[in-house]
Amino acid sequence: MAVNITSIKTSSNGIWQGDDPLHFAFPLLILQTVLVLVLSRLLTFLFRPLRQPKVIAEIIAGIILGPSAIGRNQTYLHNVFPSWSTPILESVANIGLLFFLFLVGLELDLSSIRRSGRHAFTIAAAGITLPFACGVGVAFVLRSAIPGADQADYAPFLVFMGVSLSITAFPVLARILAELKLLTTRLGETAMAAAAFNDVAAWILLALAVALSGGEGTHHSPIISLWVLLSGLVFVAVQIVVIKPCMSWVARRSQDEGGESEFWISLTLAGVLISGFMTDFIGIHSIFGGFVFGLMIPKEGEFTGRLIERIEDFVSGLLLPLYFASSGLKTNVASIKGGKAWGLLCLVIVTACAGKILGTFVVALGCKMSLTEAITLGFLMNTKGLVELIVLNIGKEKKVLNDETFAILVLMALFTTFITTPTVMAIYKPARPGQHNLPHRRKLQFSSSPPSSHDTKELRVLTCVHTSRDIPSLINLIETMRGQNNGKTSRLKLYILRLVELTERSSSIRMVRSARRNGLPIVGDRRDPQDHVAVAFEAYAQLSHVRVRPITAISSLSTMHEDVCTVADQRRVSLILLPFHRHRSEHSGDMENFGPRWRAVNRRVLREAPCSVALLVDRGFGGGEQVSSGEVAHGVCVVFFGGPDDREALELSGRMAEHPGVCVTALRFVSGNTDGEDERQAVKLKPAPSKNEEQSYTFSTADVDIEREKELDEAAIAKFQQMTESKAQYEEKLVRENVIESVLSIGRSGDFGLIVVGKGRFPTSSMVAKLAGRPAEHPELGPIGDALVYGHSVVSSVLVVQQHDMIHSDEMPVTPVPVLDGEMTATDGHHTMTEP
């Protein structure tokens, strides 16, 4: 039924006055938007284990909502996506698309393309030429085999087919490379440079195709196409000669004003719209204007970052999915009927893959890349996605592609992008820096004599930072570990690893692409002046004469621990410092959660770290503010029960005792009996794999000589006393009843700003072993650390230390079982703890 769009009203009067909201433009648009967002987010979640880019889920969501699936129900289609709503939906979607292509232009740095060298240009040229020629060949087959395909002119049809098979989706490829941690490798850099060349060439070819196609399938004089192309060249020239210097001035002016002026941001956004209008006025699609205008914005400085921050979430998260929905409404998979049509789909897919992969592969081999890298690069360059969809939609809009051809090409783009990630993961496994050093596991190194000019031992520490809120307490903790300086030198070398989550946002990709080439998504050499983490630690380095190296790891949280462990192993550090995922609230004083997913990162690091790990639970250590070296006055208590983790905590506390402003007290807990009788109490830790590791403490499953462990405990205590002498206090505390209350009393006293405890994975004391059955809030802290963190009225910060030891690396939940004398010995295959 034909509908006069001018009769459509914007909003309804409500159901109580008899109006159906689905018959009005704005409420229907809201419903369509919600439907698209919910389905695309759901599919993104489902495809996350397959490590697929978000664009895959959004394309599939659009197809599902269209006539290929749910849209086969005519009642649904006429009520939720009626034909009269299509122009409204597409108008909103194209606004999102216009600004998204502006963001793509912001991501694409033409200066980096010029610096990328001859090899990348050669690979890109081969990756375009061969598949373009294959696309032209396939075009002849499709025109003769698909009914109605020959209605379009030859020239635009051939060009659209060539572009659709030769294009590489630059934004999608960037996210795939970042997700696979290949973006800063040699392979990733080559792929990105070649894709950038490819992207620019694709837009030029698309402009040519649009100019040749005219409008609505009409036949027009070639002179008109020539005028369109010439006008497009004039537009680009004006952008380069006039607009680019103007935007450089705007960026400088905005930065001089401190980024507070909204005027310059608004002016730039208006420039995007004007550029889009001008290219549409010329006869080229409006998105071309937004893309070119984005290229003109200076890539250095804060202005670009602020632009992206203002618009990317709204555009990518809300408006862009509407474009996929409108594309899905045009895609009818059911139009591919019969074996012949599906055979044509297979032909297009095989031709697209073979042309792109083979062309890239041969030239990459000629550029002296390895066989594996060359074939991997071919699959990476075969990535399609949003840009492909844009090309196809323009072709359908210009009546160059009919329904069946459009559906075939959409499925081809979906398939080639879907196979990229799993294929690259299967065939390319790059050697990570330091991975061959993994057997050389490290504990803390502690010299038995005062530092001297010939003392070359140093403590290398990797400190991980989530937010700027972590900075004061971490710097105060590092200062306590600094020990004594010998003149202007320090035995402490500090690596600061800022952990940033990699998302679909353009700003994440920009940060990663600014990385140096080291095999990880890490920024190390070019620091952002606004990076408050690096600024704070570099200021500390100058004041305390500590060598500091700031690094930034940008990765998805599911693989963030790999970056931490690889950097730790590559830099051969002895200790990793991690901030706990909870902080003390400044208002209530309670521990508040700032990110449960960061807890999973910490747990993976604890499990896979190549060195010792310390987890800081901050309750305002040092007063919550950074203090200078001369103002340090901290009370530190190390709680010692026995075992490898406690010995490592004692070792670290011994180093703290070297600092003149730190007062260390070592408190050893010794079991006692209330009735004074001399009896032996033994506890056996029996593996309980059925227990939930999220709610139970885990202990080492290794068979270790308990008596030998106790001898090491005594040696560690003796060494601590000898090395610290008058610098630290040593006390033994007799525990007769509740060990938890005894420990909590220390945290509640307020005498110590920091309490250092071992995680206790292999306790030599039955006092800790008996706690294995307690309910655990956070098992990664161990029973003593967990009690101190969640104990009522505890005011001290807590540092939980885990010693790296290959023997004790395997852990699982256990059940404490009382053992009678003579029932079991320490060599029976389970842990048996005894107390005199």
Sequence and secondary structure as in RCSB ss.txt:
>XXXX:A:sequence
MAVNITSIKTSSNGIWQGDDPLHFAFPLLILQTVLVLVLSRLLTFLFRPLRQPKVIAEIIAGIILGPSAIGRNQT
YLHNVFPSWSTPILESVANIGLLFFLFLVGLELDLSSIRRSGRHAFTIAAAGITLPFACGVGVAFVLRSAIPGAD
QADYAPFLVFMGVSLSITAFPVLARILAELKLLTTRLGETAMAAAAFNDVAAWILLALAVALSGGEGTHHSPIIS
LWVLLSGLVFVAVQIVVIKPCMSWVARRSQDEGGESEFWISLTLAGVLISGFMTDFIGIHSIFGGFVFGLMIPKE
GEFTGRLIERIEDFVSGLLLPLYFASSGLKTNVASIKGGKAWGLLCLVIVTACAGKILGTFVVALGCKMSLTEAI
TLGFLMNTKGLVELIVLNIGKEKKVLNDETFAILVLMALFTTFITTPTVMAIYKPARPGQHNLPHRRKLQFSSSP
PSSHDTKELRVLTCVHTSRDIPSLINLIETMRGQNNGKTSRLKLYILRLVELTERSSSIRMVRSARRNGLPIVGD
RRDPQDHVAVAFEAYAQLSHVRVRPITAISSLSTMHEDVCTVADQRRVSLILLPFHRHRSEHSGDMENFGPRWRA
VNRRVLREAPCSVALLVDRGFGGGEQVSSGEVAHGVCVVFFGGPDDREALELSGRMAEHPGVCVTALRFVSGNTD
GEDERQAVKLKPAPSKNEEQSYTFSTADVDIEREKELDEAAIAKFQQMTESKAQYEEKLVRENVIESVLSIGRSG
DFGLIVVGKGRFPTSSMVAKLAGRPAEHPELGPIGDALVYGHSVVSSVLVVQQHDMIHSDEMPVTPVPVLDGEMT
ATDGHHTMTEP
>XXXX:A:secstr
    GGG  SS   GGGT  GGGSHHHHHHHHHHHHHHHHHHHHHHHGGGT  HHHHHHHHHHHHTTTTGGGSHH
HHHHHS GGGHHHHHHHHHHHHHHHHHHHHHH  HHHHHHT HHHHHHHHHHHHHHHHHHHHHHHHHHHHSTTGG
GS HHHHHHHHHHHHH   HHHHHHHHHHTT TTSHHHHHHHHHHHHHHHHHHHHHHHHHHHH STT    HHHH
HHHHHHHHHHHHHIIIIIHHHHHHHHHHHHHTTT  HHHHHHHHHHHHHHHHHHHHHTS HHHHHHHHHHHS SS
SHHHHHHHHHHHHHIIIIIHHHHHHHHHHH  GGGS HHHHHHHHHHHHHHHHHHHHHHHHHHHHHTT  HHHHH
HHHHHHT  SHHHHHHHHHHHHTTSS HHHHHHHHHHHHHHHHTHHHHHHHH     TTGGGTTS B     SS 
  TT    EEEEEEESSGGGHHHHHHHHHHHS   BTTB SEEEEEEEEEE  SSHHHHHHHHT  SSSSSEE S
S  TT HHHHHHHHHHHHHT EEEEEEEEE TTTHHHHHHHHHHHTT SEEEEE SEEE TTT SEEES HHHHH
HHHHHHHH SBEEEEEE S GGGGS   GGG  EEEEEEE  SHHHHHHHHHHHHHTTSTTEEEEEEEEEE  TT
     EEEEEEE TTS TTTS EEE     HHHHHHHHHHHHHHHHHHHGGGEEEEEEEE S HHHHHHHHHHH 
S SEEEEE  SS SSHHHHGGGGS  S GGGHHHHHHHHHSTT  SEEEEEE   GGG  EEEEEEEEE TTT  
TTSSSEEEEE 
